[in-house]
Structures are given as C-alpha cells and as structure tokens.
Amino acid sequence: MRSLYRVYWYTGYKVNAIGAHLPLCCLFSKTNNAPVRSSEAFVMFILKRQDVEISTIQHPKRDQQVPILYYQGQTFRLISVFRANQEEEAKALWRELTDNRGKACVLLEETDRYSVWGKVRLDQLSTETEDSTKTGTLLVASILLLQSVYIDIKELLGIRQAVLFEKDMASVCRQKQYPQVSSPESLKYLLSVDPVSAAQLPTWQENHIVTFLQELYRLGKVYFGNTNFAHPIVDKLQDMSENDRSFFINWLSQSPVNKTWQ
C-alpha cells in the first residue's frame, strides 16, 4: 500500500504503517520515529484509489446519496473534486484544512482527478452537510456580487478598467490565500461561471466569505469612487432562489460587512 502521511497529535488512536494502534502518548513520526509534539493536532493522508474503499450512503435528512471513503476503520466525506490538471489547487485546499484548521483529511489521487475528503462520524453527517450547504449559499451570493461589480466596471468604465480590476482581485485572492482561488485562471472561472448551477465551486469557510466581501467592497469603491455599486444587493441576487437569497441577506445583516453591502 502506497500512502504518504504526516503524523500529528490526534484525538483517539493513530493507526500506524503496520496496522498497530498507538495511544496518544506513543505517537511517532513515520520518517524518523521522533515523538510528535502535542501542539500539532491532526492526521493527514495522501492516498491512492487502491488504498481505500468508497461507497455511498443515504443522507439521513435528504433524498440523496452521500459518497463516503473508508480508510483503516475511519470514515471521510467528500469535500471537493478537482480535475487532473488541478493538482496544486487540490493540495492547497488539503493543506488549508489540515495545516491551518486542524482537520483530519484525505487527498485522494486518481488518474483522472483529485479529491479532498474530511473525517466525519456517520452520526454527524446531517449537521456537517447542512453547515456545508449554508456556507455554499453564502459563496454563491458572493460570486454573484463579484460578477455584478465586474460587469458594471466593464460597462461603465470600459474593458481596460475591467481587466485591471480582474488583476487586482486576483492579487487579493492570492494574498488572502483563499482556497482554490490562488491563480488568475481560477478567478477568471469565478467571473464566468454560473454559481447557482455550477457542479464545482471553491470550498470556503465563513471567514473567507467575510474578508472576500470586504476586499470586493474596497476595490469597488476605488474603481467607482462611490459606494452605489454595493446596494441594493437584492437586485444582484435574482438568480438565486428566494429562500437562498433571504438566507444570505439575513446572514449579511448580522455579519461584519452589514454596513457596506446592503
């Protein structure tokens, strides 16, 4: 079995390379058998398809099948899928979840794609999926606002200014290290995709949404010289369902950007 992983402090037991369960106080690094520092807090794997078992289960609250990956007695749910030429984007998300957020994750390498999976208990699946759906709704709305600002700049200020805005926004995304939006090409995708029906969007957390909207507002104000572009936002979210639009507006009213986007 070919698998690469770094060993970190982890709640429970770590299954080592030969299948033995090591208690927390006996964790060692795979490379040099050095004790693991308690400040490091998760397990991360890079696995091949033959290393794992994948099946689907019925979602407890929805009429849909949920992909589940099984590895050494642990279960992981699908977070995001990447094309074969998106290796760096896949690894960036994997590192973001593990290094920065302390989550136990699997990066699965297949011939035609990469996928990132997060550790989950099956009895937590309902809550986990609902949280992901809510964040996805916030992201869809944020992309629609991005596209609205871009289109307004293009129509009112000209193509040259729109190109500069695209470059500035790509620079912001790179500096802020937004997962899966680290290149100009990935931002161009966000500017052109229909986020409501897209099969694949970045996997962000709420803090990413907040800073993204803050930076979008800041740049919009620079280009337009005023804040008229930021309201009323309900007109810019017409592609969303009424429920999703209401959810976003309610979230926005309680968020740190409630004074800017209205």
Secondary structure as the mmCIF struct_conf table of DSSP 4:
data_model
#
loop_
_struct_conf.conf_type_id
_struct_conf.id
_struct_conf.beg_label_comp_id
_struct_conf.beg_label_asym_id
_struct_conf.beg_label_seq_id
_struct_conf.end_label_comp_id
_struct_conf.end_label_asym_id
_struct_conf.end_label_seq_id
STRN STRN1 SER A 3 ARG A 6
BEND BEND1 THR A 11 GLY A 12
STRN STRN2 LYS A 14 VAL A 15
TURN_TY1_P TURN_TY1_P1 ALA A 17 ILE A 18
BEND BEND2 GLY A 19 GLY A 19
STRN STRN3 HIS A 21 LEU A 22
HELX_RH_3T_P HELX_RH_3T_P1 LEU A 24 CYS A 26
STRN STRN4 PHE A 28 PHE A 28
TURN_TY1_P TURN_TY1_P2 LYS A 30 ASN A 32
HELX_LH_PP_P HELX_LH_PP_P1 ALA A 34 ALA A 34
STRN STRN5 PRO A 35 PRO A 35
HELX_LH_PP_P HELX_LH_PP_P2 VAL A 36 ARG A 37
TURN_TY1_P TURN_TY1_P3 SER A 38 SER A 39
STRN STRN6 MET A 44 LYS A 48
HELX_RH_3T_P HELX_RH_3T_P2 ARG A 49 ASP A 51
STRN STRN7 GLU A 53 GLN A 58
BEND BEND3 PRO A 60 GLN A 64
STRN STRN8 GLN A 65 TYR A 71
TURN_TY1_P TURN_TY1_P4 GLN A 72 GLY A 73
STRN STRN9 GLN A 74 ARG A 83
TURN_TY1_P TURN_TY1_P5 ALA A 84 ASN A 85
HELX_RH_AL_P HELX_RH_AL_P1 GLU A 87 ARG A 95
HELX_RH_PI_P HELX_RH_PI_P1 GLU A 96 ASN A 100
TURN_TY1_P TURN_TY1_P6 ARG A 101 ARG A 101
STRN STRN10 CYS A 105 GLU A 109
BEND BEND4 THR A 111 ASP A 112
STRN STRN11 ARG A 113 LYS A 119
HELX_RH_3T_P HELX_RH_3T_P3 LEU A 122 GLN A 124
HELX_RH_AL_P HELX_RH_AL_P2 LEU A 125 LEU A 157
HELX_RH_AL_P HELX_RH_AL_P3 ILE A 159 LYS A 176
TURN_TY1_P TURN_TY1_P7 GLN A 177 GLN A 177
TURN_TY1_P TURN_TY1_P8 PRO A 179 GLN A 180
BEND BEND5 SER A 183 SER A 183
HELX_RH_AL_P HELX_RH_AL_P4 PRO A 184 SER A 192
BEND BEND6 VAL A 193 VAL A 193
TURN_TY1_P TURN_TY1_P9 PRO A 195 SER A 197
BEND BEND7 ALA A 199 ALA A 199
HELX_RH_AL_P HELX_RH_AL_P5 GLU A 206 PHE A 224
BEND BEND8 GLY A 225 THR A 227
HELX_RH_3T_P HELX_RH_3T_P4 ASN A 228 ALA A 230
BEND BEND9 HIS A 231 HIS A 231
HELX_RH_3T_P HELX_RH_3T_P5 ILE A 233 LEU A 237
TURN_TY1_P TURN_TY1_P10 GLN A 238 ASP A 239
BEND BEND10 MET A 240 MET A 240
HELX_RH_AL_P HELX_RH_AL_P6 GLU A 242 SER A 253
TURN_TY1_P TURN_TY1_P11 GLN A 254 GLN A 254
BEND BEND11 SER A 255 SER A 255
TURN_TY1_P TURN_TY1_P12 PRO A 256 THR A 260
#
